[in-house]
Amino acid sequence: MKPPEAGLTRALSLTASGFTRALSLLAVLAAVGLLPWLSGRDPALTVLRARSAEQEPTREALDAVRRDLGLDAGPLSLLRSWAGDLVRGDLGVSWVSGGDVLPSVVAGLQVSLALMGAAFGVALVLAGALVAPVLVRGRRSAGASAAMLAAVPEFLLATVGLLVCGVWLRWLPTSGWQGPEYMVLPALALGVPAGGLLGRLVADALPAVLDERWVELWRGAGVNRTLISAAALRRVLPPLVPQFGMVAVGLTGGAVAVETVFAVPGIGRTALGAAKSQDLPLLQGAVLALLLLGLAVGATAAFTRRWLLGPALRDAGLSLPPVRPLRSHPAIVLTLFTLLTVTVGWGLLRDPYAVHTANRLAAPSWSHPLGTDGLGRDVLARLGHGAAPTVGTAAAVCLLSLLLALALGFLPGVAAGAADIANALPPVIVGILVAAAAGPGTGGAALAVALISWPPLAAHAAALVQEVRASSFLLAQRAIGAPPSWILTRHVLPCVAAPVARHALLRLPGIALALASLGFLGLGAQPPAPEWGLLLDESRAYVERAPWAALAPATALALLAGLAVTASAYARGRTPGRTRHVDA
């Protein structure tokens, strides 16, 4: 029978989660509504130019736009009017096109959901391919290969896929959205990095489960290997289910760059276009749709996780897998570190800003080992000088997200609601809001990514904290009178901090890519800075003629991902593991 304290705690947690969810939702919608005024630009001028670029912005024309849109009443009046219409199911009328917002939002959401389903299917297939060898061998993780897949830039995959499969081979269409064949290339571009991330998380958790006593007993009893694999997957999935949900939402709202490359009329591209033209009603409708989608997926993931855990979570009958660190071979760590260090060090000896138009798009040679870009600048020099701002900023954001996630993991009721809202927002939208208030730049881009990069880590930490607290060995510690501080520092934190830290390292290249996507849209690092994401953006226009300019920063990001994960595994392998025996 469930004790009354547990019921009270759960009620308080649900109340806190609902309150933070509602408060976060209101804050985001208010920030979107105030965007024209936060930017310091005249929204009437932006709307006039969006409606008719040829019309002169005279005082009379601007006053007419203000009266038509109700801008003369002020931002608070607009927010109240929009909220009132929303209660009646009306999202308003587009400031630019004059059409109803609701059909545009629904159409964009339908396209994005279809693309999300296809990309998530690709991610699951790839994750399964990465996990299968671990189930067969039972001793090793997926290694650095999955992390390197997770670090491949989506917009680079999209560009390469468009050129190879669409332009050169003419196998698939390159733009638009008119049938199932149009989603193949975008789904592959989005699904490969997501599959690498999910496959790495699952494969990292499987070996400890496969070492448990019940697996040995089942094998001795002649149980089919397929049934053992299914049971092992069910054992490791509960703390990772929130990550699957967050990846699904990210595939919908975070696909702005891919939708732009393939001209896919999805909800992310709709929101970006509305933000650029300051079409406030359309932007509010698109953001609201993304937020509702995030809340729905989050609720589904929470229900699925509780179903997988069953009554063990309620009855404090969970037994956790023993912590068994996986050690990478030192040669792998040394090789990746040497490649990155030598490349960056060699590039630091060169001038990243010297322009030689006569040598533009030159192929790799002894004088330019990685070739030159569209202005004749040395790619190796720009890669080397861009390492510090790229990796340093991403590492700072990653560390901040990790600390915040560990703190919020012990307050799941408070964190859950805010995490659902933050995870539903694409980095582009948050970047627009931050840039409107603080201006574009590296600091604003870092703040934008930090605001939305903590939810996956916090969800992972909260899931682990909940399972540790419900485990039988912790119940025994309480029974013998162990103080809460002892339980926290000696049992809970060691079980939570290590896997979440490895998860944070796995997301380091993804954070770097998020910063790169903001630079790609003019919201992050500005030219002529040699930031790696900016290098990718600058090379997109001539990737067919000079692919080396794009491959250099993309390869560097992939090597960074492999180094982060293998170095972490090697460090854990050198620390003597502490096996904890618990009752089943």
N, C-alpha and C positions, 0 to 999 in steps of 0.2 A: 504494500500500500504506500502511495506516495505521501511523504510527510507534508504537513501544511506549510512548513518553511519553504520547501521546494516550489510549491504552487505560488506562494507569495513572491518569491524571487523571480519566477518566470513572468508573473503578471507585471511586476515592476520593470523587468527587462523589456517586455513588449510595449509598455507605456513609454519608456524612455526612447525606444527605437522609433515608435510612431511620432513622438514629439520632434526628435531630431530630423526625421525624414520630412515632416511637414515644414519645419523651420528652414531646412536646407533648400527644399523646393521653392519656397517663397523667396528666399534670398537670391537664388539663381534667376528666377523669373523677373524679380525686381531689377537685378543687374542687367539683364537683357533689355528690359524696358527702358532703362536709363542709358543705354549704350550711346545713342546720339549725343546726349549731353555729357557723358563721361569723356567722349572723344574730343570735346572742345570744338567740334566742327558744326556748322549750321546744317541741321538735318534737311531743311528746306532746299538748300543748295544741292546737297547730294541727291535728293529725290528728283529735283528738276533736271539735273544732268542725266540721271538714269532714265527719265521719261523722254527727254529730248536733248541730245547733246548739242544740237545746233542753236537752241534758243538762248538768247542772251539773259544772264541772271540779273535782270533789273530789279529794282526795289518792288515795283508793282508785281512782277512775276513771282518773286519770292513771297510777298505778302499773300498772293492768291493761293500759293501752295500751302502756306501756314493755315489759312482759313479752311482750306479744303480738308486738311489732315487733322485739324484741331490742335496744331502745335502751339498756337497762341495761348492756349489754356494751361500749358505747362506739363511737365512729365507726370506728376502725380495724378492729374486729371485723366491723362491718357491711360495710366495703369488702372485706375478705378473703372474707366469705361471698358477696357479690355477684360477685366475680371468679371464685370457684370455680364458682358456678352458671352464669356466662357461658361458661366453658370447655365445659360440658355442653350449651350451647344454650338455657339457661333464663334469662330476664330477670327472673324473680321474680314476686311477686304485689303488686298495687296495695295500698298502705296504706289507701286510702279506700274503693274499691269491693270489694276482696277478689278481683277477677278477675285472670286471667293478664295480664301486661304485653305479652307478645309479640303476641297478636292485635290489641290496641289500637294498638301501634306500627306493625304491618304495615298495618292499615286506614288509619291516618292518613297513612302514607307513600304508599300507593297514591293517595289523594286528592290529595296534594300533587304527586306526579309527574304526574298527569293535568293538574292546573292549571298546573304548570310547562311542560308541553309546549304547552298552548294559549297561555299567555302568551309563551313563547319564539317561537312561530309569529307572534303579533302583532308582537313586537319585530323579527323578521326582515323582515316585510312593511314595517313603518314605516322600518326602516333602509334597505331597498332603495329606498323612495320618496325618502329623503334623499340616497342615493348616486347614483341615476340621473341627476339633472341634472349632477352632477360628471363622470360618464362621457360625457355628451353634450357639455357645454361644454369640459371638460378643463382649466379654468383656475381655477375657484373652488371653495372649500370649501362645506360646508353652512351655514356662518355661525352666527349666534347662535340661529337658530330651533331647531336640534337641542338646543343646550344648554338653552334655555328649556323644551323638552319634557321633558328629563331632570330638570328641577327641579320639575315638577308633583308635588305630594304624592300618593302612591298612595291614602292613606286619604281625601283630598279627592275624587279622581277616583271612588273607590268610593262615597262618599256622594252625590255629584252624579249618578252613573250610577244608583244605587239610586232616587233621588227622581224623576229624569226618565224613565228607561226602565222602571222598576219600578212606581213609585207613580202618577205622572201619566199616562203613556202606556199603562202595563200591557202592555208588550211582552214583558217577560222576568220570570222569578221573582226575588224579592228575597232569599231566604235558603234555606239547606239545600243538599243535594247528592243529587239523585235522577235526574239525566239530563244529557245534553250541554248543554241550554239553561241549566242552572244555572251553567255555567262561563264563559258569555259575558262577563257584566259583571265578574267578578273578573279574568278574563284580560285584558280591556281596561285595567282599572285598573293591573295590574302590567306589562303589555306596552308601554304608551305611554312611560313614563319609560325603561324599558330600551332600547326602540328608538331613542329620542333619543340615548342614550349611545353605543350601538353605531354608529349612523349617523354621529354626529359623529366618532368615532375613525377609521372607515374613510374618510369623506369628507375628513378632514384629511390623510390619507396619500396619497390618490390623485393629486393634481395633480403632485407631483414625479415619480411613476412615469410618468404620461402625457407628461412632457416628455423621457423618455429616448429615446436614439437608435433603439432597436429598434422603438418604437412608430411613429416616423416612417418607418422602412424598411418595416414591415408595411403601413402605409397606402399608401405608394408602390407596393407590390407588389399592391395591390388586395385585401388580406385583409379579410374581412368584419368589420364593426365589432363584432359580437357576440363573435367570437373574440378580438379585441383586448381587449375589456372583460373577458372571462373570464381572459385571461392577466394583465391588470393587477391584477385582484382577487387572483389567486393570488400575485402578487408582493408585495402589501401585507398579506395575511392572516397569514403566519407569526408576526410579533411580536404580533398582536392575538388569535390563537386562544386564549391563556390568558384573555383578558378575556371572550370568549364563554363559556368554561367557568365562570368566576366569576359571570357574570351569571345563567347557568342555575342554579347552586347558590343564589345569592341569591334567585332567584324561588321556590325551594322553602322555604328556611328563614327568609327574611326577610319573608314575607307575613303576619305575625301580625296586623297591623292590618286588612288586607283580609279575611283569614279571619274576623276578629272582626266586621267590619261585615256580612258576608254569612252569618255563622254556618256557615262551611265547616269541617267536621271534619278539618282537615289536621294535619300533624305539628307545624307551628309553633304552632298554637293548642293542640294537645295538650300541648306542652312548657310553654307559658305557664300553662295551667290547672294542670298538675302542680306548677310552681314556686310558684304562689300558694297552693296547698293543702299544699305541702311533701310531696307524694307522691313520695318519693325514688326508688323503683324505676321508676315511670313516667317521671319526669324523666330518669333515667339512660338508660333505653331509648330515649327520644326523641332525646336528645343524641347517643347512640351511633349511631343511624340517620342523623342529619344529618352526623355526622363521616364515616361510611363512604360516604355519598353524595358528600360533597365529595372524598374521596380517589379514588373511582372516576371522577368527572368530571374531576378534575385529571390523572389518568393518561391518560384518553382524549384530553384536550386536548394533552398533551405528545406523545403518539403521532401525533396529527393534524398537529401542527406539524412534527415531524421528517419526516413523509411529504411534506408540502408543500415543505419545503426540499430534500429528496432528498440526493444525494451531495455537493452543493456545501458543505453544512455540515461534512461529514467531511473533505473535501479542501481546505478553506480556499479555495474557489473562488467565494465570494459577491462580488457587486458591489453596493454600496449605492446607493440613489437619491440624487441630489444634493440637498443641503439648499437648498430654495427657499422662503423665508418667504412666508406669505400675509398681505397687509395688508388690514385692515378699513378701511372708509371712516371718516374721523374724525368725520363727522356722526353716525354710529351710536353711537360711543363717547360723544360729547358729549351726545347726546340721552338715552341711558340713564343716564349719570352725573347729568345735570341733574334728571331725573325722580326718581331715588332721593334725591339731595341735598336738593332742595326739599321732598319729602314728609317726609323724616326731620327736616329742620330746622324745618319748620312744626309737626310733632308735638312736638318738644322744647320748644316755647313753651307747651305745654298741660299740664294736670295729668292723668297717666295713672291715678290712683287715686281720683279724685273719683267717688263713687257718687250717681247721681240716678235712683232707681227710677221716678220719674214719667216719665222719658224713655227707659226701657228699650226696646231694639230699634227705636229711632227711625231713620227713613230718612235718607239723606244730605241735608244742608241747609247753609245758610251757617254756622250756629252749630256744626254737627257735619259737616264736609265728607265724612267717610267713615261717618257714622252712629254709632250706639252699640251696645254689646253687651248681654248679658242682664241686667247690673246697672246699665245706664245710663251706663257709662263710655265716654269718647270713644275711638273706635277709632283715629283719627289720632294721638292722644296716645300710646296704648299701642304703636302701630306705631313711632313715632319713638323712644320711650324703650327699645323692645326691640331696636333696631338694633345697639347696641354689644354687649350680651351675646350676641346671636344670631350676628352676623357675626364679632365678635372671637373668640369661642370656636371657631367653625368654622374661621376662618383659622389659629388657633394649632394646632388638630388637623391641618389640612391641611399646614401647614409641617412639623410634626413627622413626619407620614407620608411626606412627600417626602424629607426628609433620611434617614430610616430606609430608604426604598426605594432611594435612590441608593447607600447604603452596602451594603445587602444584595444589590444587583444584581451586585456583583462577587464574591459568595459564593453562587452559585445553589444549590450543593449543600446548604449550611446553611439557606438561606432557604426552599427549595422545600417541605420537609416541614412546617415551622412555618406557612408560608403556606397550605398545603392545610387544615390544622387550623383556623387563624384564619378563613379564608374560609368554612368550613362552618358557623361559629357565627353565628346571628342576633344583631344588636345587643341584642335584648331579653334573650337568655340571658346574655350577658356583662354587660349592665347589671344584671341580677338578682344575679349573683355579686359584682360590684363594690359594689352598693348594700348587699348583705348584710354586707360587710366594712367599708365606709367610710360607709354611710348614704346616702340619696338626696340629690341636689343637683346643681348644675351641674358641679362638679369631678368627681364620680364619673361622671356621664354622659359628660363629655369624655374621661376615662380609658378608659371602656368602648369608646367609638367609636374612640379612637386605637389600642386594642389590636387592632382588626379592620379598620381602614381602610387599612392599608399593603399588604396582599397584592396587590391589583390593580396598584398602582404598582410594587411590587417585581418582580412577574412581567413587567411591561412593560419595566422596566429590565434585568432579567436576560436577556430575549429579545434586546433590542437589543445588550447587551454581548456576548452569544454570537455574534451575527451580525457585529458589528464586528470581533471577534477573529478570525473566520473569513473575513474579507474579503481579497481579493487585494491591495488597496492597503496594508493593514496588514502583510501578509507582505513586501511590498517595503520597508517602513520597517524591519522587523527585519533584512532582508538587507543594508541599507546601514549597519547598526550604530546605529540610533537607540536611545537609552537608554529603559528602561521608563517613567521619569518623563515624558519628552518625549511618548511615545506616549499615555500616560494623559491628560495635561493638554491636548495639542494635537489629539488625534484621537478618543480614546474618549469622554471626558467631553463634549465639544461635541456629539457624535452622540447621546448618551444623555440628557443633562440637559434640553435644550430640549423634546423631545417628551414626556418624563415630566413636566416642569413644566406643560406645557399640559394634560396629562391630569389632573394634580393640581388645576389651576384648574377644569377641567370637573367634577371631583368635589366642589368646594367646596359648591355648593348641596345635593348629596346628603348630605354630612356634616352640614350644617345640618338636613336632614330627619331623619337618624338621631338627632341630638340631640333633635329635636322629637318623634320617636316615643317616646323614653324619657320625655320630659316628659309625653306623652300617657298613659303607663302609671304615672305617679307616681314615676318613677325619676330624673328630671332636675330642671329648674327647677320650683320649687313656687309655687303661687298665693300672693299676687296678682302675681307677677313678670310683666312685659309681654313675655316671650320669645315670638318669633313662632310657634314650634311650640305653645306653650301657648295662644296666641290661636286657632290652628286647632282645637285640641282643645275649647276652651271654646265655640267657635261651632258645633260639630258638631250639638249638640242642637237648635238652632233655625236650621239652614242653610236650611230650606224657607221660613221666615218672614222671615229677615234674612240673605240670602246675602252682603251686603256685608261682614259681619263676618269671613267666611271668605275672601272674594275678596281682601281687602286684604293679609293676610300672604302668601297664595298668589301674588298678583301681584308682591309685593315679592321673594319668592324667585326667581320667574322672571326678573325684571329683574336680580337679582343674578347669575344664571347667564349671561344675555346679556352683561352688563357684564364679567364675569370673562373670558369667552372672546374677545370683540371687543377688549378692551383689550390682552390678551396678543398677539393677532394684529397689532394696530396697532403695538405696541412692537417686535415681530419684524420687521415690514415696514420700520420706520425704520432697522434695523440692516443694513448692507450684507451681503448674503449672500455666503458664500465657497464657490464652486463647486469641487467636488473631482472630478477626472477619474480614473476608475478603469477598469481593463480588465475586459471582460466575461468 
